[in-house]
Amino acid sequence: MNSPLRCDCGKLQGTLKQFEPAKVNRILCYCDDCQAFARFLSQDNPKMDAQGGTDIVQMSPAHVTFTDGQENLACLRMSDKGIYRWYAACCRTPIGNTGGFGLPFLGLIRECVDASEAGGPEARFGPVRARLHTKFAHGETGPAGSMFKSVRRLAWILLKGKVSGVQKHSPFFNAQTKQPIVEPKILSTDERAELMARIA
């Protein structure tokens, strides 16, 4: 089953292909870095729930293909050792988070995928299996879920990706140079502190 992937303005488009709920791990992350990233993209309408959670679907990046407007793809790192946080520069829509080249991991921001044709988010991606870093949440978040089962599910995704070699097929990295396809913006200490102050 495939689903269209697009930014809010439609300039960046792609396809989420050949995956099922059993092959992904859906979480809500409330960490301060995810909240800061959402505020970096949009102060007025960040892609978070009322408690500051980001709906993330963990999967292999090989499931994603960009079909149009890839020149609009941009990248942010909260520090020089931070994960790669991808977004559409045209309208500042979050796309997902990755590690470096060779790690078969993508934390796709669910809202950039149209799941309506597949019966809604739960039918497409499965239920939220865990709520992470809830100490940073703004209010009650609901049940935490099973951390053990969620970690085990993620470990299986990573192991399967390594064995199959799909880490070489990430649309976010150049397979020859092993570098991100765009130069990431790395926040300075002051820029990061300013963002953190917004979510305090």
Helices and strands as residue ranges (DSSP letters): E 3-6, E 13-16, G 21-23, E 25-29, H 32-41, E 54-59, G 61-63, E 64-68, G 70-72, E 73-77, E 84-88, E 93-98, E 106-109, G 110-112, G 116-118, H 121-125, E 130-132, G 134-136, H 147-164, G 166-169, E 185-186, H 189-199
